[in-house]
């Protein structure tokens, strides 16, 4: 098993344990809206937003590095 897969598996397990233990309802006030939802849903939404932001930041960084390398070797 690759180390990356093991780390992902461990982090997924930790996240699941966190989600299962937080099923209470919380009040959310966002600008003019007020609503109540289980903490587990709020954590899932926040985690998903974090993964999406991380993915886009990571892919844009990789594209920049690839472009720089491509331009560097193109000039030679």
PDB file of N, CA, C and O in Angstrom:
ATOM      1  N   UNK A   1       0.852  -1.175   0.000  1.00  0.00           N
ATOM      2  CA  UNK A   1       0.000   0.000   0.000  1.00  0.00           C
ATOM      3  C   UNK A   1       0.898   1.239   0.000  1.00  0.00           C
ATOM      4  O   UNK A   1       1.841   1.337   0.785  1.00  0.00           O
ATOM      5  N   UNK A   2       0.592   2.167  -0.881  1.00  0.00           N
ATOM      6  CA  UNK A   2       1.375   3.394  -0.960  1.00  0.00           C
ATOM      7  C   UNK A   2       1.111   4.251   0.262  1.00  0.00           C
ATOM      8  O   UNK A   2       0.026   4.219   0.842  1.00  0.00           O
ATOM      9  N   UNK A   3       2.118   5.016   0.642  1.00  0.00           N
ATOM     10  CA  UNK A   3       2.008   5.873   1.826  1.00  0.00           C
ATOM     11  C   UNK A   3       0.904   6.913   1.654  1.00  0.00           C
ATOM     12  O   UNK A   3       0.211   7.252   2.613  1.00  0.00           O
ATOM     13  N   UNK A   4       0.740   7.424   0.418  1.00  0.00           N
ATOM     14  CA  UNK A   4      -0.302   8.422   0.157  1.00  0.00           C
ATOM     15  C   UNK A   4      -1.690   7.825   0.416  1.00  0.00           C
ATOM     16  O   UNK A   4      -2.539   8.470   1.030  1.00  0.00           O
ATOM     17  N   UNK A   5      -1.916   6.607  -0.047  1.00  0.00           N
ATOM     18  CA  UNK A   5      -3.208   5.948   0.177  1.00  0.00           C
ATOM     19  C   UNK A   5      -3.452   5.688   1.660  1.00  0.00           C
ATOM     20  O   UNK A   5      -4.580   5.806   2.139  1.00  0.00           O
ATOM     21  N   UNK A   6      -2.402   5.338   2.377  1.00  0.00           N
ATOM     22  CA  UNK A   6      -2.530   5.092   3.815  1.00  0.00           C
ATOM     23  C   UNK A   6      -2.899   6.382   4.546  1.00  0.00           C
ATOM     24  O   UNK A   6      -3.759   6.371   5.426  1.00  0.00           O
ATOM     25  N   UNK A   7      -2.260   7.484   4.189  1.00  0.00           N
ATOM     26  CA  UNK A   7      -2.566   8.769   4.820  1.00  0.00           C
ATOM     27  C   UNK A   7      -4.005   9.179   4.521  1.00  0.00           C
ATOM     28  O   UNK A   7      -4.716   9.647   5.411  1.00  0.00           O
ATOM     29  N   UNK A   8      -4.435   9.007   3.274  1.00  0.00           N
ATOM     30  CA  UNK A   8      -5.819   9.333   2.906  1.00  0.00           C
ATOM     31  C   UNK A   8      -6.799   8.476   3.694  1.00  0.00           C
ATOM     32  O   UNK A   8      -7.822   8.976   4.160  1.00  0.00           O
ATOM     33  N   UNK A   9      -6.500   7.205   3.844  1.00  0.00           N
ATOM     34  CA  UNK A   9      -7.364   6.301   4.603  1.00  0.00           C
ATOM     35  C   UNK A   9      -7.451   6.722   6.075  1.00  0.00           C
ATOM     36  O   UNK A   9      -8.537   6.720   6.655  1.00  0.00           O
ATOM     37  N   UNK A  10      -6.337   7.075   6.668  1.00  0.00           N
ATOM     38  CA  UNK A  10      -6.323   7.508   8.072  1.00  0.00           C
ATOM     39  C   UNK A  10      -7.096   8.817   8.236  1.00  0.00           C
ATOM     40  O   UNK A  10      -7.893   8.950   9.165  1.00  0.00           O
ATOM     41  N   UNK A  11      -6.867   9.787   7.340  1.00  0.00           N
ATOM     42  CA  UNK A  11      -7.584  11.062   7.427  1.00  0.00           C
ATOM     43  C   UNK A  11      -9.085  10.877   7.214  1.00  0.00           C
ATOM     44  O   UNK A  11      -9.888  11.548   7.863  1.00  0.00           O
ATOM     45  N   UNK A  12      -9.467   9.982   6.317  1.00  0.00           N
ATOM     46  CA  UNK A  12     -10.886   9.694   6.093  1.00  0.00           C
ATOM     47  C   UNK A  12     -11.512   9.095   7.346  1.00  0.00           C
ATOM     48  O   UNK A  12     -12.629   9.457   7.716  1.00  0.00           O
ATOM     49  N   UNK A  13     -10.804   8.186   7.995  1.00  0.00           N
ATOM     50  CA  UNK A  13     -11.305   7.574   9.224  1.00  0.00           C
ATOM     51  C   UNK A  13     -11.467   8.624  10.322  1.00  0.00           C
ATOM     52  O   UNK A  13     -12.471   8.628  11.034  1.00  0.00           O
ATOM     53  N   UNK A  14     -10.484   9.513  10.461  1.00  0.00           N
ATOM     54  CA  UNK A  14     -10.568  10.568  11.470  1.00  0.00           C
ATOM     55  C   UNK A  14     -11.744  11.492  11.176  1.00  0.00           C
ATOM     56  O   UNK A  14     -12.476  11.874  12.089  1.00  0.00           O
ATOM     57  N   UNK A  15     -11.929  11.854   9.907  1.00  0.00           N
ATOM     58  CA  UNK A  15     -13.050  12.707   9.523  1.00  0.00           C
ATOM     59  C   UNK A  15     -14.388  12.028   9.824  1.00  0.00           C
ATOM     60  O   UNK A  15     -15.306  12.672  10.331  1.00  0.00           O
ATOM     61  N   UNK A  16     -14.504  10.749   9.520  1.00  0.00           N
ATOM     62  CA  UNK A  16     -15.749  10.021   9.801  1.00  0.00           C
ATOM     63  C   UNK A  16     -16.036   9.981  11.300  1.00  0.00           C
ATOM     64  O   UNK A  16     -17.186  10.136  11.711  1.00  0.00           O
ATOM     65  N   UNK A  17     -15.010   9.775  12.117  1.00  0.00           N
ATOM     66  CA  UNK A  17     -15.201   9.755  13.571  1.00  0.00           C
ATOM     67  C   UNK A  17     -15.660  11.128  14.062  1.00  0.00           C
ATOM     68  O   UNK A  17     -16.522  11.223  14.936  1.00  0.00           O
ATOM     69  N   UNK A  18     -15.087  12.179  13.503  1.00  0.00           N
ATOM     70  CA  UNK A  18     -15.489  13.535  13.866  1.00  0.00           C
ATOM     71  C   UNK A  18     -16.945  13.782  13.483  1.00  0.00           C
ATOM     72  O   UNK A  18     -17.705  14.353  14.265  1.00  0.00           O
ATOM     73  N   UNK A  19     -17.331  13.358  12.298  1.00  0.00           N
ATOM     74  CA  UNK A  19     -18.697  13.580  11.838  1.00  0.00           C
ATOM     75  C   UNK A  19     -19.718  12.809  12.664  1.00  0.00           C
ATOM     76  O   UNK A  19     -20.773  13.347  13.000  1.00  0.00           O
ATOM     77  N   UNK A  20     -19.424  11.579  12.990  1.00  0.00           N
ATOM     78  CA  UNK A  20     -20.361  10.745  13.744  1.00  0.00           C
ATOM     79  C   UNK A  20     -20.597  11.299  15.148  1.00  0.00           C
ATOM     80  O   UNK A  20     -21.686  11.145  15.700  1.00  0.00           O
ATOM     81  N   UNK A  21     -19.591  11.937  15.722  1.00  0.00           N
ATOM     82  CA  UNK A  21     -19.708  12.449  17.084  1.00  0.00           C
ATOM     83  C   UNK A  21     -20.370  13.823  17.158  1.00  0.00           C
ATOM     84  O   UNK A  21     -20.616  14.323  18.255  1.00  0.00           O
ATOM     85  N   UNK A  22     -20.660  14.440  16.019  1.00  0.00           N
ATOM     86  CA  UNK A  22     -21.220  15.797  16.017  1.00  0.00           C
ATOM     87  C   UNK A  22     -22.552  15.827  15.289  1.00  0.00           C
ATOM     88  O   UNK A  22     -22.645  16.312  14.161  1.00  0.00           O
ATOM     89  N   UNK A  23     -23.586  15.304  15.945  1.00  0.00           N
ATOM     90  CA  UNK A  23     -24.901  15.252  15.313  1.00  0.00           C
ATOM     91  C   UNK A  23     -25.890  16.251  15.927  1.00  0.00           C
ATOM     92  O   UNK A  23     -27.068  16.243  15.569  1.00  0.00           O
ATOM     93  N   UNK A  24     -25.429  17.110  16.843  1.00  0.00           N
ATOM     94  CA  UNK A  24     -26.305  18.103  17.451  1.00  0.00           C
ATOM     95  C   UNK A  24     -26.687  19.173  16.418  1.00  0.00           C
ATOM     96  O   UNK A  24     -25.987  19.382  15.428  1.00  0.00           O
ATOM     97  N   UNK A  25     -27.799  19.832  16.674  1.00  0.00           N
ATOM     98  CA  UNK A  25     -28.224  20.928  15.802  1.00  0.00           C
ATOM     99  C   UNK A  25     -27.552  22.223  16.231  1.00  0.00           C
ATOM    100  O   UNK A  25     -27.340  22.465  17.419  1.00  0.00           O
ATOM    101  N   UNK A  26     -27.219  23.052  15.247  1.00  0.00           N
ATOM    102  CA  UNK A  26     -26.633  24.363  15.525  1.00  0.00           C
ATOM    103  C   UNK A  26     -27.402  25.418  14.737  1.00  0.00           C
ATOM    104  O   UNK A  26     -27.961  25.138  13.677  1.00  0.00           O
ATOM    105  N   UNK A  27     -27.418  26.635  15.274  1.00  0.00           N
ATOM    106  CA  UNK A  27     -28.056  27.752  14.577  1.00  0.00           C
ATOM    107  C   UNK A  27     -27.015  28.474  13.741  1.00  0.00           C
ATOM    108  O   UNK A  27     -25.914  28.763  14.211  1.00  0.00           O
ATOM    109  N   UNK A  28     -27.369  28.758  12.514  1.00  0.00           N
ATOM    110  CA  UNK A  28     -26.477  29.453  11.596  1.00  0.00           C
ATOM    111  C   UNK A  28     -27.117  30.788  11.226  1.00  0.00           C
ATOM    112  O   UNK A  28     -28.264  30.829  10.782  1.00  0.00           O
ATOM    113  N   UNK A  29     -26.383  31.865  11.407  1.00  0.00           N
ATOM    114  CA  UNK A  29     -26.815  33.193  10.991  1.00  0.00           C
ATOM    115  C   UNK A  29     -25.862  33.654   9.900  1.00  0.00           C
ATOM    116  O   UNK A  29     -24.684  33.900  10.160  1.00  0.00           O
ATOM    117  N   UNK A  30     -26.370  33.770   8.681  1.00  0.00           N
ATOM    118  CA  UNK A  30     -25.560  34.196   7.553  1.00  0.00           C
ATOM    119  C   UNK A  30     -26.260  35.361   6.871  1.00  0.00           C
ATOM    120  O   UNK A  30     -27.302  35.199   6.237  1.00  0.00           O
ATOM    121  N   UNK A  31     -25.665  36.534   7.017  1.00  0.00           N
ATOM    122  CA  UNK A  31     -26.249  37.770   6.501  1.00  0.00           C
ATOM    123  C   UNK A  31     -27.676  37.931   7.008  1.00  0.00           C
ATOM    124  O   UNK A  31     -27.873  38.199   8.193  1.00  0.00           O
ATOM    125  N   UNK A  32     -28.677  37.776   6.144  1.00  0.00           N
ATOM    126  CA  UNK A  32     -30.063  37.954   6.590  1.00  0.00           C
ATOM    127  C   UNK A  32     -30.769  36.623   6.846  1.00  0.00           C
ATOM    128  O   UNK A  32     -31.915  36.613   7.295  1.00  0.00           O
ATOM    129  N   UNK A  33     -30.111  35.514   6.570  1.00  0.00           N
ATOM    130  CA  UNK A  33     -30.747  34.209   6.731  1.00  0.00           C
ATOM    131  C   UNK A  33     -30.383  33.593   8.075  1.00  0.00           C
ATOM    132  O   UNK A  33     -29.261  33.737   8.560  1.00  0.00           O
ATOM    133  N   UNK A  34     -31.341  32.915   8.656  1.00  0.00           N
ATOM    134  CA  UNK A  34     -31.131  32.163   9.889  1.00  0.00           C
ATOM    135  C   UNK A  34     -31.711  30.775   9.691  1.00  0.00           C
ATOM    136  O   UNK A  34     -32.855  30.631   9.258  1.00  0.00           O
ATOM    137  N   UNK A  35     -30.932  29.759  10.003  1.00  0.00           N
ATOM    138  CA  UNK A  35     -31.441  28.397   9.890  1.00  0.00           C
ATOM    139  C   UNK A  35     -30.699  27.484  10.850  1.00  0.00           C
ATOM    140  O   UNK A  35     -29.619  27.810  11.342  1.00  0.00           O
ATOM    141  N   UNK A  36     -31.303  26.341  11.101  1.00  0.00           N
ATOM    142  CA  UNK A  36     -30.723  25.329  11.989  1.00  0.00           C
ATOM    143  C   UNK A  36     -30.452  24.078  11.174  1.00  0.00           C
ATOM    144  O   UNK A  36     -31.269  23.673  10.347  1.00  0.00           O
ATOM    145  N   UNK A  37     -29.307  23.475  11.411  1.00  0.00           N
ATOM    146  CA  UNK A  37     -28.999  22.225  10.757  1.00  0.00           C
ATOM    147  C   UNK A  37     -28.046  21.425  11.632  1.00  0.00           C
ATOM    148  O   UNK A  37     -27.364  21.988  12.489  1.00  0.00           O
ATOM    149  N   UNK A  38     -27.998  20.120  11.419  1.00  0.00           N
ATOM    150  CA  UNK A  38     -27.091  19.300  12.231  1.00  0.00           C
ATOM    151  C   UNK A  38     -25.636  19.687  11.969  1.00  0.00           C
ATOM    152  O   UNK A  38     -25.259  20.033  10.849  1.00  0.00           O
ATOM    153  N   UNK A  39     -24.847  19.622  13.007  1.00  0.00           N
ATOM    154  CA  UNK A  39     -23.435  19.968  12.896  1.00  0.00           C
ATOM    155  C   UNK A  39     -22.731  19.078  11.872  1.00  0.00           C
ATOM    156  O   UNK A  39     -21.785  19.511  11.215  1.00  0.00           O
ATOM    157  N   UNK A  40     -23.192  17.843  11.739  1.00  0.00           N
ATOM    158  CA  UNK A  40     -22.585  16.910  10.789  1.00  0.00           C
ATOM    159  C   UNK A  40     -22.713  17.441   9.359  1.00  0.00           C
ATOM    160  O   UNK A  40     -21.779  17.311   8.568  1.00  0.00           O
ATOM    161  N   UNK A  41     -23.853  18.034   9.023  1.00  0.00           N
ATOM    162  CA  UNK A  41     -24.063  18.593   7.685  1.00  0.00           C
ATOM    163  C   UNK A  41     -23.148  19.795   7.470  1.00  0.00           C
ATOM    164  O   UNK A  41     -22.555  19.948   6.402  1.00  0.00           O
ATOM    165  N   UNK A  42     -23.037  20.643   8.483  1.00  0.00           N
ATOM    166  CA  UNK A  42     -22.166  21.809   8.400  1.00  0.00           C
ATOM    167  C   UNK A  42     -20.714  21.383   8.201  1.00  0.00           C
ATOM    168  O   UNK A  42     -19.996  21.984   7.402  1.00  0.00           O
ATOM    169  N   UNK A  43     -20.283  20.362   8.914  1.00  0.00           N
ATOM    170  CA  UNK A  43     -18.909  19.869   8.760  1.00  0.00           C
ATOM    171  C   UNK A  43     -18.683  19.263   7.376  1.00  0.00           C
ATOM    172  O   UNK A  43     -17.618  19.451   6.787  1.00  0.00           O
ATOM    173  N   UNK A  44     -19.664  18.544   6.856  1.00  0.00           N
ATOM    174  CA  UNK A  44     -19.536  17.961   5.514  1.00  0.00           C
ATOM    175  C   UNK A  44     -19.429  19.071   4.468  1.00  0.00           C
ATOM    176  O   UNK A  44     -18.609  18.988   3.554  1.00  0.00           O
ATOM    177  N   UNK A  45     -20.250  20.098   4.602  1.00  0.00           N
ATOM    178  CA  UNK A  45     -20.207  21.226   3.657  1.00  0.00           C
ATOM    179  C   UNK A  45     -18.848  21.927   3.734  1.00  0.00           C
ATOM    180  O   UNK A  45     -18.241  22.216   2.703  1.00  0.00           O
ATOM    181  N   UNK A  46     -18.376  22.199   4.935  1.00  0.00           N
ATOM    182  CA  UNK A  46     -17.094  22.888   5.098  1.00  0.00           C
ATOM    183  C   UNK A  46     -15.940  22.041   4.556  1.00  0.00           C
ATOM    184  O   UNK A  46     -15.030  22.571   3.920  1.00  0.00           O
ATOM    185  N   UNK A  47     -15.974  20.741   4.801  1.00  0.00           N
ATOM    186  CA  UNK A  47     -14.936  19.845   4.297  1.00  0.00           C
ATOM    187  C   UNK A  47     -14.951  19.798   2.773  1.00  0.00           C
ATOM    188  O   UNK A  47     -13.897  19.836   2.139  1.00  0.00           O
ATOM    189  N   UNK A  48     -16.133  19.715   2.191  1.00  0.00           N
ATOM    190  CA  UNK A  48     -16.245  19.683   0.735  1.00  0.00           C
ATOM    191  C   UNK A  48     -15.720  20.974   0.115  1.00  0.00           C
ATOM    192  O   UNK A  48     -14.987  20.940  -0.873  1.00  0.00           O
ATOM    193  N   UNK A  49     -16.094  22.103   0.693  1.00  0.00           N
ATOM    194  CA  UNK A  49     -15.591  23.389   0.191  1.00  0.00           C
ATOM    195  C   UNK A  49     -14.065  23.435   0.307  1.00  0.00           C
ATOM    196  O   UNK A  49     -13.390  23.924  -0.599  1.00  0.00           O
ATOM    197  N   UNK A  50     -13.531  22.937   1.398  1.00  0.00           N
ATOM    198  CA  UNK A  50     -12.076  22.898   1.583  1.00  0.00           C
ATOM    199  C   UNK A  50     -11.389  22.026   0.544  1.00  0.00           C
ATOM    200  O   UNK A  50     -10.350  22.410   0.007  1.00  0.00           O
ATOM    201  N   UNK A  51     -11.955  20.854   0.251  1.00  0.00           N
ATOM    202  CA  UNK A  51     -11.377  19.983  -0.775  1.00  0.00           C
ATOM    203  C   UNK A  51     -11.419  20.644  -2.145  1.00  0.00           C
ATOM    204  O   UNK A  51     -10.450  20.562  -2.900  1.00  0.00           O
ATOM    205  N   UNK A  52     -12.523  21.295  -2.472  1.00  0.00           N
ATOM    206  CA  UNK A  52     -12.659  21.940  -3.782  1.00  0.00           C
ATOM    207  C   UNK A  52     -11.646  23.075  -3.919  1.00  0.00           C
ATOM    208  O   UNK A  52     -10.979  23.191  -4.947  1.00  0.00           O
ATOM    209  N   UNK A  53     -11.529  23.908  -2.893  1.00  0.00           N
ATOM    210  CA  UNK A  53     -10.557  25.002  -2.929  1.00  0.00           C
ATOM    211  C   UNK A  53      -9.137  24.444  -3.044  1.00  0.00           C
ATOM    212  O   UNK A  53      -8.338  24.937  -3.841  1.00  0.00           O
ATOM    213  N   UNK A  54      -8.828  23.436  -2.264  1.00  0.00           N
ATOM    214  CA  UNK A  54      -7.504  22.813  -2.327  1.00  0.00           C
ATOM    215  C   UNK A  54      -7.205  22.221  -3.683  1.00  0.00           C
ATOM    216  O   UNK A  54      -6.076  22.315  -4.166  1.00  0.00           O
ATOM    217  N   UNK A  55      -8.195  21.613  -4.305  1.00  0.00           N
ATOM    218  CA  UNK A  55      -8.011  21.027  -5.631  1.00  0.00           C
ATOM    219  C   UNK A  55      -7.686  22.104  -6.651  1.00  0.00           C
ATOM    220  O   UNK A  55      -6.740  21.963  -7.427  1.00  0.00           O
ATOM    221  N   UNK A  56      -8.468  23.184  -6.656  1.00  0.00           N
ATOM    222  CA  UNK A  56      -8.239  24.242  -7.638  1.00  0.00           C
ATOM    223  C   UNK A  56      -6.921  24.972  -7.394  1.00  0.00           C
ATOM    224  O   UNK A  56      -6.229  25.322  -8.351  1.00  0.00           O
ATOM    225  N   UNK A  57      -6.565  25.206  -6.150  1.00  0.00           N
ATOM    226  CA  UNK A  57      -5.282  25.845  -5.852  1.00  0.00           C
ATOM    227  C   UNK A  57      -4.141  24.927  -6.275  1.00  0.00           C
ATOM    228  O   UNK A  57      -3.158  25.381  -6.859  1.00  0.00           O
ATOM    229  N   UNK A  58      -4.271  23.653  -5.983  1.00  0.00           N
ATOM    230  CA  UNK A  58      -3.233  22.688  -6.352  1.00  0.00           C
ATOM    231  C   UNK A  58      -3.070  22.548  -7.852  1.00  0.00           C
ATOM    232  O   UNK A  58      -1.945  22.524  -8.351  1.00  0.00           O
ATOM    233  N   UNK A  59      -4.179  22.455  -8.583  1.00  0.00           N
ATOM    234  CA  UNK A  59      -4.072  22.288 -10.035  1.00  0.00           C
ATOM    235  C   UNK A  59      -3.554  23.554 -10.698  1.00  0.00           C
ATOM    236  O   UNK A  59      -2.822  23.473 -11.685  1.00  0.00           O
ATOM    237  N   UNK A  60      -3.917  24.722 -10.179  1.00  0.00           N
ATOM    238  CA  UNK A  60      -3.391  25.953 -10.778  1.00  0.00           C
ATOM    239  C   UNK A  60      -1.890  26.070 -10.523  1.00  0.00           C
ATOM    240  O   UNK A  60      -1.157  26.554 -11.386  1.00  0.00           O
ATOM    241  N   UNK A  61      -1.425  25.640  -9.365  1.00  0.00           N
ATOM    242  CA  UNK A  61       0.007  25.676  -9.070  1.00  0.00           C
ATOM    243  C   UNK A  61       0.768  24.724  -9.978  1.00  0.00           C
ATOM    244  O   UNK A  61       1.846  25.062 -10.466  1.00  0.00           O
ATOM    245  N   UNK A  62       0.227  23.554 -10.207  1.00  0.00           N
ATOM    246  CA  UNK A  62       0.872  22.578 -11.078  1.00  0.00           C
ATOM    247  C   UNK A  62       0.921  23.102 -12.505  1.00  0.00           C
ATOM    248  O   UNK A  62       1.934  22.944 -13.188  1.00  0.00           O
ATOM    249  N   UNK A  63      -0.156  23.723 -12.961  1.00  0.00           N
ATOM    250  CA  UNK A  63      -0.170  24.283 -14.314  1.00  0.00           C
ATOM    251  C   UNK A  63       0.883  25.369 -14.466  1.00  0.00           C
ATOM    252  O   UNK A  63       1.555  25.431 -15.495  1.00  0.00           O
ATOM    253  N   UNK A  64       1.043  26.233 -13.455  1.00  0.00           N
ATOM    254  CA  UNK A  64       2.045  27.289 -13.519  1.00  0.00           C
ATOM    255  C   UNK A  64       3.451  26.702 -13.602  1.00  0.00           C
ATOM    256  O   UNK A  64       4.276  27.165 -14.391  1.00  0.00           O
ATOM    257  N   UNK A  65       3.720  25.691 -12.794  1.00  0.00           N
ATOM    258  CA  UNK A  65       5.042  25.069 -12.797  1.00  0.00           C
ATOM    259  C   UNK A  65       5.296  24.394 -14.142  1.00  0.00           C
ATOM    260  O   UNK A  65       6.391  24.516 -14.691  1.00  0.00           O
ATOM    261  N   UNK A  66       4.314  23.692 -14.677  1.00  0.00           N
ATOM    262  CA  UNK A  66       4.472  23.036 -15.983  1.00  0.00           C
ATOM    263  C   UNK A  66       4.733  24.068 -17.069  1.00  0.00           C
ATOM    264  O   UNK A  66       5.576  23.851 -17.939  1.00  0.00           O
ATOM    265  N   UNK A  67       4.021  25.184 -17.029  1.00  0.00           N
ATOM    266  CA  UNK A  67       4.201  26.235 -18.035  1.00  0.00           C
ATOM    267  C   UNK A  67       5.598  26.834 -17.941  1.00  0.00           C
ATOM    268  O   UNK A  67       6.237  27.084 -18.962  1.00  0.00           O
ATOM    269  N   UNK A  68       6.077  27.065 -16.716  1.00  0.00           N
ATOM    270  CA  UNK A  68       7.422  27.620 -16.539  1.00  0.00           C
ATOM    271  C   UNK A  68       8.472  26.656 -17.068  1.00  0.00           C
ATOM    272  O   UNK A  68       9.414  27.067 -17.746  1.00  0.00           O
ATOM    273  N   UNK A  69       8.309  25.362 -16.755  1.00  0.00           N
ATOM    274  CA  UNK A  69       9.259  24.368 -17.237  1.00  0.00           C
ATOM    275  C   UNK A  69       9.208  24.258 -18.756  1.00  0.00           C
ATOM    276  O   UNK A  69      10.245  24.129 -19.407  1.00  0.00           O
ATOM    277  N   UNK A  70       8.029  24.308 -19.310  1.00  0.00           N
ATOM    278  CA  UNK A  70       7.863  24.223 -20.760  1.00  0.00           C
ATOM    279  C   UNK A  70       8.547  25.407 -21.438  1.00  0.00           C
ATOM    280  O   UNK A  70       9.255  25.231 -22.430  1.00  0.00           O
ATOM    281  N   UNK A  71       8.340  26.613 -20.908  1.00  0.00           N
ATOM    282  CA  UNK A  71       8.968  27.809 -21.469  1.00  0.00           C
ATOM    283  C   UNK A  71      10.483  27.774 -21.296  1.00  0.00           C
ATOM    284  O   UNK A  71      11.218  28.220 -22.177  1.00  0.00           O
ATOM    285  N   UNK A  72      10.947  27.252 -20.179  1.00  0.00           N
ATOM    286  CA  UNK A  72      12.376  27.184 -19.905  1.00  0.00           C
ATOM    287  C   UNK A  72      13.073  26.269 -20.908  1.00  0.00           C
ATOM    288  O   UNK A  72      14.114  26.633 -21.455  1.00  0.00           O
ATOM    289  N   UNK A  73      12.513  25.091 -21.155  1.00  0.00           N
ATOM    290  CA  UNK A  73      13.141  24.147 -22.072  1.00  0.00           C
ATOM    291  C   UNK A  73      12.883  24.503 -23.532  1.00  0.00           C
ATOM    292  O   UNK A  73      13.608  24.053 -24.419  1.00  0.00           O
ATOM    293  N   UNK A  74      11.863  25.299 -23.781  1.00  0.00           N
ATOM    294  CA  UNK A  74      11.553  25.732 -25.146  1.00  0.00           C
ATOM    295  C   UNK A  74      12.604  26.733 -25.633  1.00  0.00           C
ATOM    296  O   UNK A  74      12.948  26.751 -26.815  1.00  0.00           O
ATOM    297  N   UNK A  75      13.114  27.569 -24.712  1.00  0.00           N
ATOM    298  CA  UNK A  75      14.086  28.591 -25.061  1.00  0.00           C
ATOM    299  C   UNK A  75      15.451  27.992 -25.401  1.00  0.00           C
ATOM    300  O   UNK A  75      16.215  28.599 -26.152  1.00  0.00           O
ATOM    301  N   UNK A  76      15.767  26.827 -24.870  1.00  0.00           N
ATOM    302  CA  UNK A  76      17.080  26.211 -25.096  1.00  0.00           C
ATOM    303  C   UNK A  76      17.211  25.620 -26.462  1.00  0.00           C
ATOM    304  O   UNK A  76      18.259  25.067 -26.797  1.00  0.00           O
TER     305      UNK A  76
END
